[in-house]
C-alpha cells in the first residue's frame, strides 16, 4: 500500500516549502511596499516644509539649495 500524501513521488515536502516561501515573500513584499510609501511621504513633506521656509524668507537660497541636496542624498 502506498502513502496517500505525495502519491509516491516524495514531493510533498517540496510543495510545503514552496507554499511557505510564497508567504514569506508576500509578507516581505508588503512590508517593503509600506516602508517605501511612508518614506516617500516623509521626504515630500520635508521638501514642502523647505519650500515654505524659502518662500517665507526664513532661509536663504543658498541654504535652501544645500538642504535640498542633503535631503535628496538621504
Legacy VTK file of the C-alpha trace (Angstrom):
# vtk DataFile Version 3.0
C-alpha trace
ASCII
DATASET POLYDATA
POINTS 74 float
0.000 0.000 0.000
1.358 3.447 -0.951
1.107 6.508 1.299
-1.636 8.987 0.347
0.362 12.203 0.546
2.846 12.806 -2.263
1.264 9.913 -4.178
4.511 8.001 -4.016
6.644 10.733 -5.595
8.015 12.045 -2.294
7.460 15.672 -3.300
5.013 16.662 -0.569
7.762 18.498 1.318
8.623 20.439 -1.854
5.096 21.840 -2.167
5.060 22.700 1.529
8.389 24.565 1.206
7.157 26.404 -1.902
3.978 27.433 -0.076
5.977 28.710 2.895
8.326 30.664 0.606
5.354 32.217 -1.165
4.004 33.574 2.130
7.423 34.783 3.266
7.963 36.678 0.002
4.437 38.081 0.112
4.838 39.393 3.658
8.309 40.821 2.970
6.996 42.480 -0.193
4.118 44.099 1.670
6.454 45.374 4.388
8.862 46.842 1.813
5.997 48.459 -0.092
4.585 50.078 3.039
8.062 51.261 4.014
8.627 52.807 0.575
5.259 54.569 0.602
5.711 56.034 4.076
9.309 57.084 3.392
8.252 58.838 0.203
5.607 60.812 2.096
8.154 61.823 4.721
10.540 63.141 2.076
7.839 65.002 0.191
6.679 66.689 3.388
10.294 67.655 4.169
10.619 69.231 0.728
7.314 71.023 1.200
8.432 72.466 4.541
11.726 73.523 2.985
9.859 75.254 0.130
7.657 77.078 2.641
10.680 78.278 4.631
12.273 79.677 1.470
9.032 81.375 0.438
8.582 82.986 3.856
12.195 84.173 3.928
13.291 82.059 6.897
16.226 80.656 4.899
18.352 81.980 2.051
18.505 80.461 -1.404
21.985 79.060 -0.668
20.695 77.362 2.495
17.717 76.063 0.531
19.919 74.503 -2.155
22.248 72.996 0.452
19.422 71.452 2.499
17.636 70.191 -0.618
20.857 68.475 -1.736
21.127 66.818 1.689
17.527 65.614 1.527
17.987 64.152 -1.950
21.026 62.235 -0.752
19.264 60.584 2.155
LINES 1 75
74 0 1 2 3 4 5 6 7 8 9 10 11 12 13 14 15 16 17 18 19 20 21 22 23 24 25 26 27 28 29 30 31 32 33 34 35 36 37 38 39 40 41 42 43 44 45 46 47 48 49 50 51 52 53 54 55 56 57 58 59 60 61 62 63 64 65 66 67 68 69 70 71 72 73
